[in-house]
Amino acid sequence: MRSTRVAVVAPLHFGPGAYVGGGERYPLNLARGLVAADPSVRVDLVAVGRPARVEALQPRLAVHVLEVTLPGRNEFDHVASSLVDVLEASDVVHVHQAFTRPSQVALLVAKFLGKPVVLTDHGAMTNTVEQVSGYLDLVDLVICQSRFAASQLRSAGRRVVVPGGVDDHFFRPAEKPTSRRHVLFVGRLLPHKGVDRLISALPPDLPLVVVGRPYEQRYARYVHALAATRDIRFVEDADDLALRSLYRQAWATVLPSVHRDAWGGVYPAPELMGLTALESMASGTPAVVSDAAALPEFVRDGETGFVFGSLSELRERLQALASGAVDPDAMGRRALGVVRAEYGLGVVGVRMWAAYTTIRERAGCAS
Amino acid sequence: MRILTVSNLYPPDVIGGYELACHQMTRELRARGHDVHVLTTWPRLPLRDEPGVERSLRLVDWYMRPHDAVPSDVTRLIDLRANVIDAANVGVLLRAISQVEPDVVYLWNLNFLGAYGLAGALAHLQVPVVWHLMDAVPRSAVTVGGQVSSSAGRLLSRRLRALYLACSQRLVDEIEHGGFRFGEAVRVVPNWVDPFPQDRERDTWPVAAPRLRLVSAGQLAPHKGLDLVLEMAGRLLAAGRTAFSVDLYGNGMLDHYRRMILDHELADHVRLMGAIPQDELVERLWDYDVFLFPTWSREPFAFAPLEAAARRCVSIMSRDCGNAEWGVDGVDVLKIDRGAGALAAAVGGILDRKVDLSRLGQGARRAVENSFTIDRVADSVEEALTDARALRAARPGRPEETYHLARLTEALAFDWADQNR
């Protein structure tokens, strides 16, 4: 049986020192799902960075970190000339991030090589090339991780929504019952993530754990100042095992993302999916999310978690979960069931594979 | 066969032999019954419309400009437009293909048109192409600010559905050094003389003149060996050899060579003749004994020594240039290791009558007549055009997609240039 090679291209690689957010973790999850979906699939995860290397993550799944040949303005913007060789060997190219230079170069090279191209955007934007070229029309298929994400892209081409893509093999409930002891936030410390709102709404007697690295010093200082007199712990270096434990020990994981930050800054698309909400649910812990952007699509209000609008609503929901007025275990079990049925690696991998097969058939290159 | 020929310049708007050759080959192919349409640039001169010639491409008119006087970020921008991509030119090419519906696109010199974009568009469309190479255009197409992107060269050569006609193996090697891979698709065919002149009575030195009449023609620049010519003249005079004259035709670094002539007291033996029309220049070659051509090793295959040979004017040329691949040392040319000493020794040998110039001149003319006429080369061109049509297409792209790709390439290229200001 001839294998089908899928190149999954993202600006950053997925190892230590390069991970930024869901936009980087998601392609890795997707790749694992694809490999699980069909035994003929080989996936090459492709990124640009240092040090250059090729590393087998598991059978039929390798990560290629390509050597930087055209340095960019920032780590999202580097270009590697060896991209040509990797893409030429592929049958389908799935580009992540629509508006970064390596993604745009990957799209250009892939189309030039006559490869079917799939695109998923995660919101990063490092240049204005799209505005002058309208190049999204070159994409054979846009796969969006939410209906909200689908509404954000200006493209005349085909698009499908494949929600989810959480590693539900790794993020799973503990085998033995675990006591819940904190409210949890997981994400980058950036103004649109709204941690400041969470701190403001946090009931006085509840501890909060904030997991994530600071990416903007002004905001980090602001959040730390708000947290000064509260029972709030900041964790910047949690590995996946530690993170999984923190999910399991939480009454709820909160994603308080905002369209308008503490200083009035506007974010049209603060969350295209909200991967950490799904990780929490996969760990058997309810997600409490704001009603911003794509977040309400993934949480069934009152069933698998809560969707809040105001800070008073958030405070009430957290109080209810911590006090037992709402059983976080029961809600977490329902959340787990929904994730496994709709958003897990296996489910998403099969859907992705079906989408790839369709565009390969349309391009006349399916075996 | 319906052919769309693409060239950066086209007579009467010319600079060098490349576009003259394009014109000659167009004429020859039409004479052989082919329907040839020419796509070239807006003229730099006021010209009348000419049937079969569309002058609508945009030229980056940057020939002969001194790049070292320009800031590097400006040079980079010019290189991007001239060498890499001009999306507007891709649009013009797409329209021409749509209108002409050619069996084959016959590419010539694409420098200063955004060569990579044009060739890339043809590659994406999988249109059959014959690319006639008399200069390292595919290498220039991946060169920006002096940096060559070999991966871009490899990418283009993998996708082009093309056969290549290159005027020397040296040129093939130079282009491949820039990443481009010809594989089995390249054929080395010589340049030519057109028209091949009627023979006439002529005397050679010393019967014709008391001084050995040396000539050189082309761009007056060190890489063409002009400094070596003047140094040679100085060496001969220093050795008491005075029975020679050197006439230098062409434009270029005139101030530099005027100064050299004065500084080395060569004025009685060396003259700068300026640039004169091509037909007048070739006619004058009857009146010279030796064509001096100590050019650099990157010389693909200059026309002037061929024109001289057709008139029994013998060339002394660098052993490692493209022209030398086609000549037989001591039979129809004299080859030297590039240097003023070797050049002076070769001329000295003639002055010492160790060389039978008359026999060499006849050999040179015979070689041109037998191998370097347009009808001979046109046979190879027709064969390549026919063979190119049979090349297998792999997943042709659509024209609108091709234009989008060109626009994206242009946007990315200029975004990169903006970053590097």
Interface residues (C-beta under 8 A of the other chain):
Chain A: T69 L70 G72 R73 D77 S81 S82 V84 D85 E88 R101 Q104 V105 L107 L108 V109 K111 F112 L113 G114 N127 T128 V129 V132 S133 G134 Y135 D137 L138 A363 G364 C365
Chain B: G120 A123 H124 S149 S150 S151 A152 R154 L155 R158 R159 A394 R395 G397 E401 H404 L405 R407 L408 T409 E410 A411 L412 D415 W416 Q419
